[in-house]
Amino acid sequence: MDRRHAIGLGVMTALLSRTALAQTQSQAMTADGYLPGDSTEFVKLWPGTPPGGEGVNLTLKVTDTVQPDGFHVRAISQIGTPGFFIYRPAQPNGLGLLIIPGGGYAAEGGDRGGREIAQHFSNLGITCFVLRYRLPGEGWANRSEVPLQDAQRAMRLIKAAPAKYGIDPARMAAIGFSAGGHLSAMLAIRHADRTYAPVDSADGLDAMPLVAAHMYPVITMGDGAHPGSRDKLLGENPSPEAVARYSLDRHVTPATVPSFIALPADDEIMPPFPNGIAFYEALQAAKIPSQMHIFQEGGHGFSLHWTIGKPAAAWPNLFLAWAATHGFKA
């Protein structure tokens, strides 16, 4: 079989699997927010109250918008128990992927940038972990650090139990979408920062992914920022120091994780130049191995379902091909 034939078969398989996924998701959501096919294997991040959670009392909220074709778009908020859902492949290949949904730091996508990503990559043999992280505007102390605390803790817990999850801890990647792309970029930059007091032996492990992908990411908190993400992360009227600290294009160092960026040129919600493109330029200036793809169309939040029939549908294969050159391969 020649390479063009193999690529054609791979694209056709991906399209068929996405169509089947949409059909599956046309089913009704249960009262507790689950759909058929969701993982129910959930691992809590913290043994007790999460950092800065004293006095916080939240009841999980799941809202669901069903698209005309039956595709569900769930938004999760009021997250008092952060953790991750595990999507196990039938034949694990040792690779692991932490998936970080977006939602403007006001909610998290249950499907777009979450479940559908996990199902796609787990079908390729990758064990996937969909992060349910705390939202900064829901009463937590030290609000701006809360998402990164959860991302770091998740990486450490996964690496602490490689046999349990069927992964090689040296081959753990991370991928984030929109505001989740801001969090994946924070993890890529600040994986070694101490953001919380250690709670057990897992916190002696590093939280560094081998590679990271940032999909149409929020990057800046300054000019061109997504106002909702900035307000939720930093609060209204943040100080210039807070804006600078969380504008991630200003903080790339030689320790930053090799990064893949993909975004649409027609993104009217997350302007590419002060966000994804600015981050790529900073990575290049610091000589961090990085690759960026800008698709002509797709709109913000294209994930997988909204790429069907468009060139942007190639992004998962482009990511895996690039990541393989940095050791993320079976």
N, C-alpha and C positions, 0 to 999 in steps of 0.2 A: 504494500500500500504506500503510495507516495505522500509527501507531506501535505499537499493541497487537498488530497482526498481525506486525509486524517483530520485536517482542520475543518473541512466541510461537515464531516460526520459529527465532530465535537459541537459545532454550532447548532446543527439540527437537533442533537440530543438535548442541548441546553434549552432550545426553544420549546421542545416537546415537554420537558420537565417543568418549565415555567407555566405552560398552558395547563398542565395537569394540576399544578399547585393552585392556580386561580380557580379551577373547578372545585378542588377540595375546599378552598376557603369560602366558597359560596354558602357553606353550611352555617347554621346559627351559632352564635357565641353563647356559652353558658353563663349563668348568673355570676360565677366567680371569674369571668373574663377569659375562659379558655375556649379554644377552637379545636376540633378534631385534628390530630397531627402535631399539636403543640407538645413540646417536651414537658413532662411533669417532674423531671429529675432536677431538683433545685437545691443548691448549696448556699447556705447563709454565709455571709462574709465575717460576721463578728459574733463571738460567743455570747456576748451580752449586749448592752446598749452601745450602739455605734459611737465613735468619737463625736463629742459635742452634741449628744442627743438627750441630755438630761432635760426632762420636762417636755420633750417632743412626743406627741401622741397623734399618729396619723392613721387613717383608714384608707387602704388602697382603693384607688379610683381608676376604673377602666371605661373609656368611652369608645364607641365603635361606629365608624362610618363605612357603610358598604357601598362600593363603587357600582356603576351600572353593569359591569361584567361579573359582579359577584365577589370581587377582591375586597378583603377587609382591610381597613386602615384603623388600627387600634392605637389609642394614646393612653399611656399609663402615667399616673401622677400620685401624689401623696404616698411616697414610698418610704415606709418606716423600717422595712426589713430588706436591706440590699443583699444581693447575692448573684448567682449566675445559673442559667438553665443550660443543661448539657444535651447536646445533640450528637449521639454516637453513630459513627458510620458502621455499616455492616462489616466492612473489612478495613479497620484502621491502619493507616500507613505511618503512624508515629508523629504526624504533624498536628499541631494544635493552633487554634485561632480564637482569640478573644474578640468578640464582636460588640461594638459599642453603638447602640442606636442614637439617633438625634431627636430633636424636638425643641430646640431653642432654650434648653435648660429649664423649660416650663413643663415638659412632659417627655416621655420616651416612646418611640415607635415600637409597637409590638410586632408589626409585620414588615413594613418598609424599613430597611436598614436593620432588621432584627431576625425574625423567624425565617423569612424567605432567603436571607443570606446564609443562615445556618443550614437550612435544608439543601441549598445548592452546594455548598462546600463539603458538607458531610457526605453527600452523594459521591464526592470525589475521594473519599477516604480520610478526610480531615476531621478530627474531633473538634467540635465547635462549642464555644461557651458564650452565651448571650448575656452580657452584663446588665443587671438591673441596678443602677447606681442611684444614690440619693440626689435629689434635686436641691440646688443651693438655696432657693427662695422659700423653703418649707420649714423654717424655724431652727435650723442647725447653727450651732456656734461655729465661728470661723468658716462661714458659708462658702467662700470662694475656693477653699481647699477640699471641700467635701467630695466632689466627684473624683478628684485625683486620689484621695485616700482610698476610695472604693476600687478604683482601677489598679492601684498598686497592690492592695490586699488580694484582689482576685488573682493577679498574676502570681503572687507568692503562694497562695493556697493551691493553685493548679500545679505549679512546679514542685510543691511539697509532696504530691501524691501521683507521680507519673504512672505507676503500675495501675492504680485505680482508674485512671482516665485513659490509659493506653497511649500516652504521648511521651515524646522525648523532650525533657524540659529545655534542652538547648535549641529546640526547633519550635518555639512558641512565637507566634506573630500576633499582631493586633491590627484591627481595622475599625475606623470610626466614620460616622456619617453626619455631616452638617455640624451641629453642636457636639455630637459624638466625635467628629473629626477634630474639633478643638481639644477634646479630652484625649484622643489618641495622640495628638501632637504634643500635648502636655506630658503624656506618659513617655513619648519618644525623647523628650528633652529632659524631664525632671524625674526619670525613673529612679535615680539614686537619692533624691531629696528625702529627708525625714519629715513626713507630713503628719505622723501620728506616733504615739508611744507604742512600742512593740507589745503584743498581747500573747504571743506563743512562739514556738520555735520556727514556724513558717516565716515569721517576720525577719529571721536571719538570712533569708534568701533574697536574691536580687529580683527586682520587678521589671527588668529590662527585656523587652521583646527582641527577637532576632531581627525582625523587620517590622515596619508599620506602614499601613495605608491610610490615607486621609482623603475621604470622598467629599467633594464640594465643601471643604471645611470652613467653619468659622475660625479665623486666625486673629484678626485685629480687634482691639477694643477701642481704637481711636477713630479717626476719620474713615468712613466706609464700613464701620462695624454694623452688625445686625443688632438693631436697638434692643429687641426682646432678649436676645442671648446676653447682651451686656448687662441689662437691667437685672436679669435673674441671677447672673453670676456675681456681679459686683454691687448690686443695689443701685437705687436711683442716685444720681449725682455723685458718681465715684470720684475719688481723688485722682489727680494726675499720676500719682505713684501706683495706684491700683491699675489704672488703664495701662500704664507702661509694663507692669509686671505680667499682666495676662495678655498682652499683645505678643504673640509667640514668635513672630518673625524677628523680634528684637533679642531673642534669647537662645538662638541656635549656637551650639558649641561643638568642639570636636568629639564630645561624648554623645551627641545626638544620634539616634538610631537611624540607619538607612531607611529612606522613606519614598513611598509611591504616592502620587497625587493624581486624582482624576476629577474633572469638573466640566460643566457645560458652558460654552461661550454665551449662551442665552439666559444665564442665571440672573434673574432680576431681584432675587431675595438676598443672595450672597454675592456681591460684586466680586468677580474673579481677581481683579488687580490688587486691591488692598488685602486680600485674603489668601486664597490658594497660590496665586502667582507670586505674591510677595514672599510667601513661605518658601516656595521653590527657589526663588532668587537668593534667599538667605542660606538655604541648604547648599546651593552651589558655591556661594561666596565662602562658606566654611569648609568646602570640599567634602561634604557628606554625600556618599553615594545616593543618588536620587533620580527619579524619573517622573515626568509629568505628561499627562494626556489631556488635551482640551478638545472636547467634542463640539461640533458645530451646533447641535441641538440636543435637548434632553430636559431642560428646565431643572429647577432646583428639586432635589430629592428624587432623582430618577431611580435610584436603587437598582432593582432588577426588573420588576413588573413593567415599569414605564420605559424600559429600553427595548422591548420586543419590537422587532422590525426596524430598529435604528442602529446606526454604526456604534452607538454607545454600548450596545449589547456585548461588545467585545471586551469590555473592561475586566471581567473576572479572569479571562485567559491572559490578558496583558499583564495583570498583576501577578499571576502565578508564574508566568514566564520570566518576569523581572525578578521576583522573589527567589526563584530557583538559582539565579546567578549569585545569590547571597546566602545560599545554604538551606533555604526553605524548600526542601524537596525530599521525596521519599527515597 
